[in-house]
Amino acid sequence: MSAPKRKVSGAVGAFLGLVGMSALVGVLVTAMVTPALAITGLAANNSIGVFENLPSYIKPDALSQTSSVYAKNPDGSDVLLASFYEQNRQTVGWNQISQFAKDALVSTEDPRFYVHGGVDVQSTFRALVGNFVSGGISSGASTISQQYVKNILVQRAEAIQDPAAQAAAYAEATAQTTDRKLKEAKLAIGLEKEYSKDDILLGYMNIALFGGRVYGIQAASQYYFGVNADALTLPQAASLIAIVNEPEALRIDIDEAHTADNKARRDKDILPSMLKEHTITQAQYDEAVATEVTPNITQPSTGCQTAVYGAGFFCDYVKRIIEQDSTFGATAEERSHNLNTGGYKIYTTLDMQLQSKAFDVVNNYVPYSSDKLDIGGTFTTVEPGTGKVLAMAQNKTYSEDPNSDQATSTAINYNTDFKYGGSTGFQPGSSFKLFTIIDWLQTGHSLGDIVNGANNQTFTSRSFTNSCGPVLDGPYVAGNDAGESGGRATVLSQFQDSVNNAFMNMASKLDLCDIGKVAKSLGVHRADDGELITGPYGIVLGGNEIAPLTMAAAYAGVANKGVFCTPVAITSITDATGANVQAPQTSCTQAIDPTIASAALYAMQAVIQNGTASPGNPLDGTPHFGKTGTSENEKDVWLIGGTTKLVSASWVGNVTGDVSIRKTTVAGSGSGNVGSGLSRLFMWKDFYKQIGDSYGGDSFPAPSRILSNAQTVTVPDVSGLSIDAAISKLENAGFSANDAGQQDSDKTAGQVSGTDPAAGSSASKNSVIDVFTSNGKQKPLSDVSGQAPAAAANALKGQGWNVTVQASTDASCKPNTVVSQSPGAGSYNQSTTNVTLVACP
């Protein structure tokens, strides 16, 4: 059978290629063997002149590398949460690569690598002849140095952000032209003048493509075989080096055909070349050829959806912090690009022991979805004194995939502000009362003060002062959340029972703007970045939408003796070179006086021990504090608090609807059916009892007596005064006064008829005294003793009294005379009291 004839065009092309490449070889030979000509620029011919005009130096750029985010195990070891990359690459050093891989690459791609000067003239000429004979380009004869140059130029092209410019640069870097090969050769020669052979080989192994988005020997080792590059066996190393020749055709993660092709190249090219170059023995060769290609595909931790224990939401929070920090670039696009290419190692504050427990308790008590409402649940923990975010869990699977189940997965982080990937926040309800009680204490009041918490009181714009905003548009009736009757009780008691009307009354004695300032000093802000609503509903009863992380950090500030520290999620960052990068830092300020903080903590201990949060008390001997909260329509329920070591916000709510969460029974994975109002308490309790309290917790300092016990003052007599005069007199005596309306009295209508507590009794300083005014309707009972019975009875009946006449049994009495009356003269309540006259017949 005769050999097939080459096409004329192919022969001509090969001939012209031979001529052109012969010239190139001549140039290279001249440049390498007559360095004096190359250095002085003296050209032996025109080709040398062309060669000398090309650039002679190329500096390897910083490679696009994978950035990784880490959490901490209790033993201090790092846990990889997620990685971000455009090219999956991890640059490694010389000693971090198996010698088998180095030998396989050199033996196969460039056996004379350690002896040539960047261009292998012998191989180039042999390739020329082979290409001419075959009628095409069947061999490029590029050295490792030339391939490294080409990869550098390709990487530069791919780093260009403009698509058109990127395409043009890529085409130039990969063009099959003599000009490109000549330039590549010149740069390879220059490269070898600046870098050692080992540096060039290492650089090539770190830059090379291994299929898909896998770049560099380390990422390839981990992805294809699940090992580090220094642990590659001979068969594994040979398979990876086989991929370099044709990255997409010979990758071993697609199907059996690709794997078979890889094995064929490994066994027919790579291993024989190693044996020929004496880098392996015959026994090693035989064993390697007999070994099947067995991939252990280990998917890289790409993006936050791969984070374990529900930490994807925390991971996303960290990612967004970096994307908004100018340290990482001038624009959002630049910051995102740097995160995906900069090789950052980002070490975070996340404690995996606490995170796994937070994940468990949310999963146990809050379902991923419900057919009754759009249910959400979170558990966030921060460290007092540092602001470190130690745990962040949510009742959803983190996913940015628009095709994922929207009922059970989301990319919205319910724990954080909107700008950090969160929702627009949730109403904290009564957990906001902490800021009212702090302002109450700061303005000279105490926990022992008596306030009126009676239900369904009506408040108007005249009831409040707000120096920084509006108050009320009209009358407002504040019902108590659980229908408590309220009544008069100490501030401490009203706080532990969370009586709305008591706090509305307290706020009426304060400036609503000042309450807002207390909240802001502890870092409280709306999740949508808007201004806090400072009206009584927003600032007293918790009607602002706040992120759980914000509330946890604020309470941690109180636990930290009044020193508030802004939340921080990153401890340190290094770049691809190992140099430190400035990470966002916490900022700590003395927000409230330590003595005020102690009193507030004392009040919150009562809530855990005896109040609305008592079902959540771990009862394990560790001191705890906290405050519950329920928003309007019971849409959100909270418990915020903890210990001196850990402070957590436990939230369960209806994310988008208005269905009452507290009256809805839901089932988590391990809790059975639990009312959602209790789920936030049980999550909190289990977290601290099972793990949280193992971190310790100090006793809270006792509050000062001035702040905990009210001073007693005698209530002055203000009867007969006008209401304004009476209120002024009571306030001067150290009380607050409340106009309690009219009552039946013999005082002149409009005059003060009495107080509650009554004049002369002792009451706590700053207590609210109810002041009553007379309606003028009561008349005193006249004295009719000594009068004739009939005349006396008619006189009293005429005044509106009910009269009964009884005969006296005293035989010595004066006949036809009233000898006594009951009740006695001067008594009141004529509309309800019968008057009995005793008369002598």
C-alpha positions, 0 to 999 in steps of 0.5 A, a space after each residue: 500500500 503506497 503512502 498517501 500523497 501530501 497536498 501541494 498546499 501542505 508541501 508548499 506551506 511546510 517548505 515555506 515554514 521550513 525556510 522561515 524557521 530555518 532563518 529563526 534557527 539561524 538567528 537563535 544559533 547566532 544569538 546564543 553562540 555569539 553573545 558578543 554580537 547580541 550584546 553589542 547589537 552588531 548584526 551578522 545579518 538582517 535576521 539578527 537585526 530583527 531579533 535584536 529589536 524584540 523585547 528581551 525581558 519579561 517579568 513573571 506577574 503575580 498569579 491569579 490565586 484562590 482566596 480562602 476563608 477560614 474559621 477556628 476549631 476549639 483546638 485553634 486549628 483552621 477550618 476552610 469555610 469557602 474559597 473564591 477564585 477566577 482560576 483555582 490556583 494555590 502557589 506552592 514552593 519548590 519543596 512542596 512539589 513531588 520530585 516525580 512531578 518535576 522529573 515527569 515534566 522535564 523528561 517529557 517536555 524538555 529533557 535538555 532543560 538544565 543545559 540549554 539557554 532558553 531555546 533548544 536549537 537541536 530540538 527546534 531544528 529536528 522539529 523543523 524537519 519533522 514538520 516539513 516531512 509531515 506537511 504541517 505543524 506537528 511539533 513546536 519544540 518549545 522549551 519549558 522556558 518558552 512555554 512559561 513565557 507563553 503562559 505569562 502572556 496568556 495570563 496577562 491577557 486574561 487579566 484584562 477586564 475589557 472583553 475586546 482588549 482581552 480577546 486581542 491580547 489573548 490572540 496575540 499571545 497564542 498566534 501560530 506565527 513566526 513573529 510570535 515564536 521569535 518573540 517568545 524565544 527572545 523572551 525565554 533567553 532573557 528569562 534565563 538570564 534573570 532566573 534560575 532553572 529551578 525558579 523557571 520550572 517552579 513558575 511554570 508548574 504554578 502557572 500551567 493549566 490543568 483543565 477547566 479552571 484548575 491551574 497549578 500543580 497544587 490545585 490539580 493535585 488536590 482536585 484530581 487526587 485529593 492530595 497535596 502536590 508534595 504527596 503525589 505518587 509516580 502514577 499520579 504525577 505522570 497523569 497530571 503532567 499528561 494533562 498539561 499537553 492537552 488540558 481539556 482532552 486529557 483531564 480525568 474528571 469528565 468520563 472514562 474516555 478522557 481518563 483512558 486517553 490520559 492513561 495512554 499518554 501517561 504510559 506511552 509518553 510520560 513514563 517512557 520519557 522518565 525511564 529514558 532520562 533515568 529519573 525512575 527505575 525499570 521497576 518503578 516504570 513497570 509498577 506505574 504502568 500497571 497502575 490504573 488512573 484512579 481519580 479522587 475528584 475533590 471539589 474545591 470549596 467554591 463560594 459560600 454555599 460549601 461552608 459547613 454547619 450553615 456557615 454560608 451566611 457568615 461566609 457571605 457576610 465576610 465576603 460583603 465586608 471585603 467587597 465594601 472595604 476600600 483596602 481591597 480596591 477603589 471600586 466594587 468591581 476591583 474589590 471583587 476581582 481582587 478577592 477572586 484573584 488575590 490569594 488572600 487567606 482570610 481568618 475569621 472570628 467564627 468559632 466552629 464549636 459554637 457555630 455547630 451548636 447554633 446551627 443545631 438549635 435553629 434546626 431543632 426548633 425552627 423548620 426550613 419552611 412552613 405552610 402556615 407562614 414565611 417562617 424565619 429563625 436566627 441565632 447570632 452570638 458575639 463576644 463582649 469586649 471584642 465584638 467578635 462574631 462567634 456564631 451565625 445560624 439561620 433556618 435556611 440553606 445558603 444558596 445563590 442559585 435562582 433555581 434552588 427551592 426558594 422555600 428552604 434556601 436563600 442568599 438573604 442573611 436574616 442576621 445582618 443589615 441589608 447592605 451586608 446581604 441581609 434583609 431590612 430587619 425585624 421589629 425587636 419589640 420589648 427587647 428595645 425597652 432596655 434603652 428606655 430603662 437605661 435612660 430612666 436610670 441615667 436621668 436620676 430614676 431607679 429600678 425601685 420607682 413605682 410606675 403605673 402599668 395599667 392596661 389600655 391607657 391613652 397617650 397623646 402628643 402632649 404626653 411626650 417630649 421628643 427634641 429630635 422628631 415627631 411624637 404622635 399624630 393622634 391618641 395612642 392606646 398601648 395594650 400590654 402584650 400578654 394582656 397584663 392588668 399592669 397596675 402600679 409596681 416597681 420599674 424592676 417588676 414592670 421590666 421583668 413582666 415587660 409591661 408596655 404601659 409602664 414603659 410608655 409612662 416612663 417615657 413620658 417623663 423622659 425625652 424620646 430623643 435621649 432614648 434614641 441616643 442611648 440606643 445609638 451609643 450601643 450601635 443600634 441602627 435600622 437594618 435598611 440604613 434609614 434614620 431611627 424612628 424616635 416616636 414612642 412606638 418606634 423607640 419605646 415599644 421597638 417598632 424599628 426594624 433592626 438586624 439580630 446581629 445589631 441587637 446582640 452587639 448592643 446587649 454585649 456592650 451592656 454586659 461589657 460594663 457599658 463598653 460597646 464594641 462594633 461587630 467584627 468578623 475577621 481577625 487577620 488577612 494575608 495576601 498571596 505573598 504571606 504579607 499582612 493585609 489590614 483587616 477591618 477592626 472593631 471600635 470600642 467606646 464607653 457608651 454608658 456608665 458602668 454603674 448604669 450598666 450594672 443596674 440594667 444587667 441586674 434588671 435583665 437577670 430578673 427577666 431570666 430568673 422570674 420574668 418573661 424569659 424564665 422558660 429559657 433559663 439554663 439553670 446550670 449555675 452560670 449567671 445569665 441576663 436577657 430580655 424578651 421581645 414581641 413585635 406588633 401583631 406578634 410577627 416577631 419574637 426574640 430573646 437577647 442576652 447571655 453571659 459576660 463571655 457570650 451574648 446571643 440574639 435568638 429570633 423567630 419571625 414571619 419574614 414577609 407576612 403578618 401572621 402571628 408567629 407566637 400563636 403558630 405551632 411549628 416543628 423543627 427537626 428534633 423538637 416536636 411541635 413547639 409554639 414559635 413563641 417558645 422556640 426562641 427561648 428553647 433555642 437560647 436555653 439549649 445553646 447555653 446549657 449544652 455549649 455556651 456556658 462551657 465558655 464560662 461566665 462571671 457574676 454580675 456586679 450588684 447595682 448601687 442602692 441609689 439605682 436599685 432602691 427608690 428613696 421614700 418621700 412623704 406625699 404632700 397634701 394637695 387637696 383644694 389646689 388647682 391641678 397645675 398647682 398640685 402637680 407642681 407641688 408634687 414634682 417639687 417634692 420629688 414625685 411625678 404626677 399624673 392627672 387621673 381625672 375627676 371623682 365625686 367630692 365635696 370640694 369645689 369642682 376643679 379643685 384637687 380632691 385627693 391623691 393616690 397614694 394618699 397625702 401623708 403616706 410614704 412613696 418612692 421618690 420619682 414615683 408617679 402620684 395619681 392626682 384626682 380633681 373634684 366634680 363637686 357632686 358630693 354634699 355632707 350629711 346634715 346633723 338632724 339630731 334633736 329634730 322631729 322625726 318627720 321633719 328630719 326625714 323630709 329634710 334629708 330626703 330633700 337633699 337626696 338621701 334614702 331615709 329610714 326611721 326606727 323607734 328608740 328602745 330608750 324609755 327615757 328619751 325625749 318624745 318625738 325627737 331624733 336621738 341618733 343617725 347613722 351614718 353620722 353627720 358629715 358623711 358622703 356618698 348620698 347616692 349609695 348610702 341609706 340614712 337610719 334615724 333613731 327617734 323617740 316615739 
